Amino acid sequence: MPEAFWVDPAQIRFKISPHIGLQGTKGGNWDIERRHSLAPNAKHRAIWQRFRDGARWEDTELFRVNYARRFAGGGMVRGESSIEALAAQYYDRIDGLFADMKANGFRVGPKTPLPLLLIGRDGEVFIGNQGNHRLAIAQVLGLENFAGKVLCRHPRSQR
């Protein structure tokens, strides 16, 4: 298993997308041009709505807008082809993940891949496309530790 890089989840405010072509040490402006705020992200907000505000998954924008649009176009989400089936999966998997993280904090194990993290020029930590649910849950819970695998580091961050 790769070595975990631990960070305070409250410090992660942006994601880098896409992170294609970013590995090891890479210069350029990717940490500025590919950064997207987590605050307006529907998935991130849905976690807050569910676990801070008590909303049902089906009542979040993530389900009402984003996932509904994908299903209406004939797509699938997480292997499911309907809102009802996806909601059942969320109630089981994401609610279970929340309960586990609330009881045990963020844990690193062999069955769950580490989220991909990227380090920008000023040392700012970004999340990639995986681990967004876990990050948002860690933030809602106010956890002090969150782990990931560093995918890419800007060379200026190593000074």
Backbone bond lengths (Angstrom), bond angles and torsions (degrees), N, CA, C in turn:
res aa  C-N    CA-C-N  psi(-1)  N-CA   C-N-CA  omega(-1)  CA-C   N-CA-C  phi
1 M - - - 1.443 - - 1.535 107.99 -
2 P 1.368 117.53 138.55 1.463 119.60 -179.84 1.527 110.71 -66.56
3 E 1.319 114.99 155.77 1.455 119.73 179.92 1.524 109.85 -67.94
4 A 1.323 115.55 134.41 1.457 120.85 -179.77 1.524 110.46 -80.62
5 F 1.322 116.18 138.59 1.454 124.14 173.89 1.519 105.69 -104.28
6 W 1.320 117.15 117.08 1.458 121.82 -175.46 1.522 110.48 -96.73
7 V 1.334 115.55 139.59 1.462 121.89 -177.94 1.531 108.37 -148.91
8 D 1.318 116.39 155.21 1.466 121.75 172.75 1.530 106.79 -72.30
9 P 1.336 118.77 119.79 1.472 119.83 -176.13 1.531 113.21 -62.06
10 A 1.327 118.03 -24.93 1.463 120.58 178.96 1.528 111.53 -65.21
11 Q 1.325 117.31 -20.21 1.459 121.20 -179.73 1.532 112.95 -80.78
12 I 1.323 117.41 -12.81 1.472 120.25 -179.37 1.529 108.03 -92.34
13 R 1.315 115.64 109.47 1.463 121.16 -176.83 1.521 113.55 -115.71
14 F 1.356 115.64 -9.94 1.464 120.17 -176.95 1.519 110.55 -134.87
15 K 1.314 115.17 155.51 1.458 120.60 170.30 1.519 107.80 -113.82
16 I 1.316 115.72 156.31 1.459 121.82 175.18 1.519 106.84 -107.97
17 S 1.333 115.47 121.21 1.453 120.48 179.99 1.522 108.86 -151.06
18 P 1.306 117.08 131.96 1.459 126.39 -4.58 1.532 110.21 -78.52
19 H 1.320 115.04 159.09 1.463 118.01 177.20 1.523 111.50 -108.45
20 I 1.318 115.85 17.47 1.467 121.71 175.19 1.528 108.78 -60.97
21 G 1.313 116.12 134.48 1.454 121.65 179.04 1.515 114.25 83.33
22 L 1.319 117.16 2.51 1.464 120.76 179.88 1.526 109.10 -107.44
23 Q 1.312 115.51 108.64 1.464 122.01 177.36 1.511 108.81 -149.88
24 G 1.312 115.98 151.36 1.455 120.60 177.10 1.513 110.84 63.80
25 T 1.317 115.71 -129.00 1.457 121.90 177.28 1.519 107.86 -110.00
26 K 1.329 116.44 125.27 1.465 119.95 -176.72 1.523 109.22 -142.05
27 G 1.321 115.18 125.47 1.454 121.45 176.86 1.509 111.29 -83.27
28 G 1.311 115.66 -168.37 1.457 121.13 -179.26 1.514 110.94 100.54
29 N 1.310 115.06 -165.33 1.469 120.83 -175.25 1.524 113.46 -108.66
30 W 1.329 118.00 21.12 1.462 120.40 -177.61 1.526 112.11 -57.34
31 D 1.335 117.08 -33.65 1.463 119.98 -177.23 1.525 112.58 -73.81
32 I 1.316 116.62 -10.93 1.467 121.77 176.14 1.524 109.58 -105.66
33 E 1.331 116.59 -48.70 1.462 121.31 -173.67 1.521 114.32 -74.08
34 R 1.331 117.93 -28.60 1.472 120.46 -176.49 1.533 112.59 -103.67
35 R 1.304 117.75 8.24 1.470 120.12 -178.20 1.524 110.56 -81.50
36 H 1.318 114.86 138.07 1.466 122.29 178.38 1.527 107.40 -133.88
37 S 1.317 116.51 129.22 1.457 121.55 -179.66 1.527 110.67 -63.23
38 L 1.322 116.04 138.90 1.458 120.11 177.11 1.532 111.94 -76.36
39 A 1.333 117.24 -27.64 1.464 120.88 -174.39 1.533 113.81 -54.26
40 P 1.335 120.39 -45.83 1.468 118.90 -179.82 1.534 113.82 -85.76
41 N 1.312 118.53 -1.72 1.461 122.24 -177.42 1.535 109.99 -67.75
42 A 1.330 116.62 126.98 1.473 121.66 -175.60 1.526 112.44 -60.14
43 K 1.318 117.68 -39.13 1.466 120.54 179.75 1.529 110.63 -65.80
44 H 1.304 115.29 -43.54 1.462 120.66 179.47 1.538 110.22 -63.37
45 R 1.335 116.08 -46.68 1.474 120.04 179.87 1.523 111.45 -64.28
46 A 1.339 117.45 -36.56 1.465 120.35 -179.56 1.532 111.42 -61.24
47 I 1.327 116.94 -38.60 1.470 120.32 177.90 1.527 109.68 -62.18
48 W 1.334 116.00 -44.70 1.467 119.85 178.57 1.529 110.41 -63.90
49 Q 1.325 117.66 -43.72 1.465 120.81 -179.69 1.522 111.15 -61.64
50 R 1.317 116.35 -41.60 1.460 121.01 -178.22 1.524 111.81 -69.55
51 F 1.316 117.19 -50.61 1.465 119.74 -169.05 1.519 114.72 -96.49
52 R 1.307 118.56 -19.36 1.467 119.66 174.83 1.526 110.11 -96.42
53 D 1.350 115.70 -42.01 1.458 120.20 -173.60 1.529 113.88 -99.23
54 G 1.340 117.38 -11.71 1.459 120.55 177.96 1.521 115.21 80.31
55 A 1.319 118.22 18.35 1.471 121.55 -179.87 1.532 110.86 -69.32
56 R 1.320 115.74 150.93 1.461 120.26 170.68 1.520 107.17 -74.97
57 W 1.327 116.96 151.03 1.470 120.02 178.95 1.517 110.82 -55.77
58 E 1.333 116.38 -42.64 1.468 121.12 -176.40 1.529 112.44 -63.35
59 D 1.337 117.97 -19.94 1.459 121.42 -178.46 1.529 113.15 -93.18
60 T 1.311 117.50 -2.37 1.469 120.14 178.72 1.523 109.93 -81.82
61 E 1.313 115.63 154.92 1.467 120.54 177.25 1.531 110.77 -59.41
62 L 1.314 116.66 -34.21 1.461 120.77 179.72 1.526 110.65 -54.45
63 F 1.331 116.57 -44.43 1.462 120.80 -179.69 1.526 111.65 -82.14
64 R 1.341 116.95 -47.64 1.463 121.18 -174.64 1.528 112.81 -64.19
65 V 1.329 117.03 -33.91 1.460 120.20 -175.08 1.531 111.39 -111.66
66 N 1.313 116.62 -65.16 1.461 120.84 -172.62 1.529 112.88 -61.47
67 Y 1.317 116.52 -56.85 1.467 119.38 -177.20 1.521 111.36 -70.69
68 A 1.348 117.79 -36.94 1.469 120.43 178.48 1.522 110.17 -59.75
69 R 1.329 117.43 -39.96 1.468 121.97 179.35 1.528 110.29 -63.94
70 R 1.320 116.47 -43.07 1.472 119.32 -179.51 1.523 111.24 -65.82
71 F 1.325 117.41 -41.23 1.466 120.09 178.84 1.525 110.67 -67.67
72 A 1.331 117.52 -39.11 1.467 121.14 179.36 1.528 111.23 -62.01
73 G 1.319 116.38 -29.86 1.457 120.82 178.14 1.516 112.98 -86.41
74 G 1.324 117.00 7.92 1.457 121.09 178.10 1.524 114.08 85.56
75 G 1.319 116.98 8.87 1.457 120.29 -178.60 1.523 113.46 -83.62
76 M 1.303 113.21 174.57 1.462 120.55 177.09 1.525 107.72 -122.88
77 V 1.337 114.90 153.92 1.457 121.40 177.18 1.522 107.60 -131.45
78 R 1.320 115.53 123.18 1.468 121.68 179.74 1.534 112.03 50.91
79 G 1.337 115.15 38.54 1.457 121.17 177.39 1.515 114.93 80.17
80 E 1.322 117.90 4.60 1.470 121.93 -178.25 1.527 109.80 -109.12
81 S 1.338 115.87 152.00 1.459 120.42 -178.46 1.530 112.87 -116.17
82 S 1.342 117.60 10.12 1.465 120.00 177.45 1.531 109.68 -146.57
83 I 1.322 114.36 154.96 1.472 120.89 177.52 1.528 109.96 -59.57
84 E 1.329 116.57 -41.42 1.467 120.34 -176.97 1.528 111.52 -62.42
85 A 1.315 116.23 -45.74 1.465 120.34 -179.98 1.525 110.91 -66.58
86 L 1.334 116.84 -39.40 1.457 119.71 179.06 1.526 110.44 -67.46
87 A 1.320 117.06 -41.36 1.472 120.19 177.93 1.518 110.29 -60.47
88 A 1.329 117.58 -42.70 1.470 120.56 178.24 1.528 110.32 -59.95
89 Q 1.328 116.29 -39.52 1.466 120.48 177.98 1.530 110.37 -64.56
90 Y 1.326 117.30 -42.74 1.467 121.52 179.17 1.528 110.66 -64.16
91 Y 1.339 116.91 -44.83 1.473 119.32 179.26 1.520 110.75 -59.45
92 D 1.305 116.79 -36.00 1.464 120.54 179.46 1.524 111.31 -79.54
93 R 1.311 116.28 -58.65 1.464 120.82 -171.13 1.531 113.71 -75.66
94 I 1.322 118.06 -52.03 1.468 120.81 -174.62 1.532 110.60 -75.80
95 D 1.327 117.24 -40.95 1.468 118.21 175.31 1.527 110.78 -63.57
96 G 1.335 116.66 -36.78 1.469 120.53 176.32 1.521 111.73 -65.85
97 L 1.325 116.28 -40.03 1.463 121.16 177.38 1.527 110.24 -63.05
98 F 1.330 116.62 -42.75 1.466 120.60 177.74 1.531 110.46 -59.38
99 A 1.332 116.47 -48.06 1.474 120.30 -179.33 1.529 110.64 -60.94
100 D 1.329 117.11 -41.55 1.457 120.75 179.62 1.526 111.16 -65.19
101 M 1.328 116.84 -45.30 1.461 119.68 -179.25 1.528 111.08 -68.52
102 K 1.309 117.21 -32.35 1.471 120.08 177.22 1.524 110.31 -65.91
103 A 1.323 116.08 -39.67 1.466 120.61 -178.65 1.525 112.94 -79.96
104 N 1.324 117.80 -35.57 1.467 121.21 -169.21 1.524 115.51 -121.51
105 G 1.321 118.80 -4.38 1.455 120.91 -174.69 1.520 110.10 76.65
106 F 1.319 116.02 -169.08 1.455 120.62 179.11 1.520 108.05 -82.08
107 R 1.320 115.37 121.80 1.464 119.94 -178.69 1.522 110.79 -113.24
108 V 1.318 114.65 146.86 1.457 121.90 176.60 1.519 107.09 -107.17
109 G 1.324 116.06 127.35 1.457 119.90 -179.58 1.513 111.45 -142.93
110 P 1.326 116.46 166.79 1.472 120.53 -176.54 1.525 114.10 -70.99
111 K 1.335 118.82 -20.54 1.465 120.85 -175.84 1.525 113.79 -89.26
112 T 1.322 117.15 -15.56 1.456 120.53 -177.03 1.524 109.52 -116.01
113 P 1.330 117.32 120.97 1.473 118.26 178.76 1.523 110.76 -66.48
114 L 1.311 115.53 144.70 1.452 120.00 176.82 1.523 110.00 -69.66
115 P 1.328 117.42 141.59 1.462 119.54 173.46 1.532 109.64 -60.50
116 L 1.319 116.11 150.23 1.461 120.58 177.87 1.521 109.43 -85.84
117 L 1.320 115.83 130.11 1.455 122.27 178.47 1.519 109.20 -117.79
118 L 1.303 116.16 150.24 1.453 122.86 177.92 1.523 107.40 -129.99
119 I 1.330 116.38 142.19 1.456 121.48 -177.48 1.527 108.53 -112.16
120 G 1.324 116.89 119.65 1.453 122.16 -178.37 1.514 113.32 -80.52
121 R 1.313 115.08 178.16 1.468 122.87 -174.36 1.526 114.26 -57.30
122 D 1.324 117.34 -31.02 1.463 120.98 -179.09 1.525 112.43 -99.69
123 G 1.337 116.34 12.31 1.459 120.64 -179.19 1.512 113.72 87.12
124 E 1.344 117.52 2.23 1.457 120.47 178.61 1.525 109.49 -66.54
125 V 1.326 115.63 138.21 1.466 121.48 -179.23 1.524 108.90 -98.37
126 F 1.336 115.39 130.96 1.459 123.11 177.90 1.521 108.61 -117.93
127 I 1.325 117.00 153.87 1.463 120.87 172.31 1.521 107.50 -99.34
128 G 1.331 115.74 152.26 1.461 121.41 176.17 1.524 109.80 -90.84
129 N 1.319 116.77 -145.76 1.461 121.11 -175.99 1.520 114.36 -87.46
130 Q 1.310 118.56 -7.33 1.465 120.42 -179.71 1.524 109.56 -118.25
131 G 1.330 115.56 146.01 1.458 120.34 177.52 1.515 113.87 94.07
132 N 1.324 117.06 8.57 1.461 119.89 -177.65 1.526 112.78 -66.12
133 H 1.337 118.28 -37.96 1.465 120.49 175.89 1.523 109.94 -61.56
134 R 1.339 115.90 -47.30 1.472 120.20 -178.08 1.521 111.47 -63.62
135 L 1.325 116.93 -39.71 1.456 119.72 178.31 1.529 110.83 -63.46
136 A 1.322 117.32 -48.51 1.466 120.65 -179.04 1.522 110.72 -61.70
137 I 1.332 117.91 -39.84 1.468 120.92 177.58 1.524 109.93 -63.53
138 A 1.326 117.18 -45.11 1.467 120.64 178.45 1.522 110.48 -58.89
139 Q 1.328 117.45 -38.55 1.458 121.16 179.11 1.522 111.55 -69.72
140 V 1.334 117.75 -43.28 1.463 120.87 177.86 1.529 110.36 -59.79
141 L 1.325 115.80 -41.97 1.468 120.51 -178.67 1.528 113.01 -76.53
142 G 1.319 117.48 -11.49 1.458 120.10 -178.16 1.519 112.92 70.86
143 L 1.347 116.32 28.22 1.459 119.32 179.23 1.528 109.79 -64.35
144 E 1.310 115.90 151.31 1.461 120.60 -179.86 1.519 112.90 -95.66
145 N 1.334 117.31 -12.44 1.463 121.06 -176.44 1.520 111.56 -132.06
146 F 1.319 113.96 135.69 1.456 123.32 177.86 1.524 105.91 -143.33
147 A 1.312 116.75 135.88 1.467 119.53 -176.52 1.513 111.45 -115.07
148 G 1.307 114.35 150.38 1.452 121.15 175.56 1.512 109.72 -154.89
149 K 1.306 114.66 175.83 1.467 122.48 175.86 1.530 106.42 -106.50
150 V 1.323 116.40 125.99 1.463 119.78 -179.81 1.525 108.72 -74.08
151 L 1.312 115.68 114.61 1.458 122.85 179.16 1.524 110.62 -83.67
152 C 1.326 115.35 -42.96 1.460 119.65 -175.15 1.519 109.40 -149.24
153 R 1.306 113.65 146.75 1.463 121.32 179.24 1.524 108.00 -133.42
154 H 1.324 116.98 132.47 1.453 121.53 175.94 1.539 107.28 -71.83
155 P 1.342 118.81 137.06 1.464 119.94 -176.90 1.526 114.21 -59.91
156 R 1.318 118.03 -28.04 1.463 120.00 178.64 1.524 112.06 -69.01
157 S 1.326 116.88 -22.11 1.475 119.49 -179.02 1.511 112.16 -71.80
158 Q 1.320 117.59 -14.04 1.469 121.00 -174.80 1.518 112.24 -94.52
159 R 1.316 117.75 3.27 1.466 120.30 -179.86 1.495 111.04 -70.43
